[in-house]
């Protein structure tokens, strides 16, 4: 029986600000994969990027790698390049699409080419957080200041007045030298997952996110139960749900994502939708959105994971 099961290595951890979230995602994947069909084991990559086993052993002992990693190294194309070079099949977007997806400025260009609206933005590079010049910044408040190439809303601030700008830049610069200053679009926040189900890319029911303690869906809101209200599907007309789903599929295809993703959007007062970002490896913790959305579509978490793994093997 063991020989017939698909051998899955769940890659988790890694040198990222989201190391602990990756562990939570990885544990949930391990726990939820169908034990009759898959034999799954974890490989925990250290905060310094060290692997406990060689790539040769991974290749010899497993059929597919499930990348359960977020942010730097795991979601930005680095681990994808390592797996591609070793010719190990893996879940999620390839190195090119991962690199585009993690870079909010770069992905915005692809969204715009696909006909999707994005908030206006400017970029700045901060080599030394102690030596920041505000003279180069010409922008209208309020604005969103965030690392341009990190996930989970780490280092993000909404800046409403000029005296709050420097602390926001210093906060973002703790996570990246590349900082995005983005127009703040006030409105209703939605997020919509996309997954490959039985070989077909389909949009899942979206979620409306209502935050109680902040102006946006920040790191705390994403991973602390009870600080947000998440409504799946949203209590909006079906035509609006379809618009959000169409945007999620367009964003997924625009960057060349594969297997699954989740796109965050804002609906302004005129019911225009703006794409904020795409997550090529959405969280799969106990509070995560993609499993909620799959459940609303009648797909349990185990089935969702199975579809993702099977999508890799059907094309490898």
Number of C-alpha atoms within 10 A of each C-alpha: 6 10 7 10 15 19 18 22 23 25 24 25 28 27 18 23 18 22 22 16 22 27 23 20 27 27 18 18 22 23 12 17 20 17 13 11 14 17 19 22 17 18 16 21 20 15 15 10 14 12 14 10 11 10 15 10 9 18 17 10 12 18 19 23 25 24 24 30 32 31 25 23 16 25 30 28 22 17 22 26 15 13 19 14 9 13 12 19 20 26 23 26 25 23 20 16 23 28 22 24 33 25 20 22 23 15 24 26 15 18 24 14 11 15 12 17 17 22 15 13 17 14 16 15 15 19 12 11 17 10 9 14 10 11 6 8 12 9 13 12 15 16 21 21 27 28 28 25 23 26 29 21 16 19 23 25 23 21 20 14 11 12 9 12 21 16 13 18 26 19 19 25 23 14 20 18 18 19 25 24 25 23 19 19 20 13 16 16 21 24 27 28 30 28 25 19 20 13 15 11 16 18 26 28 23 31 26 21 22 19 18 13 12 13 11 21 21 17 15 15 22 20 18 10 12 12 16 19 14 19 16 22 19 16 11 9 8 11 9 15 20 14 11 27 22 16 25 27 22 17 29 29 16 22 24 16 24 22 25 25 26 26 25 24 25 23 18 14 11 7 11 11 24 20 24 20 22 30 22 31 28 24 26 21 19 13 16 15 24 28 23 24 25 22 17 16 15 10 16 16 21 17 17 22 22 18 19 22 25 20 22 20 14 8 8 11
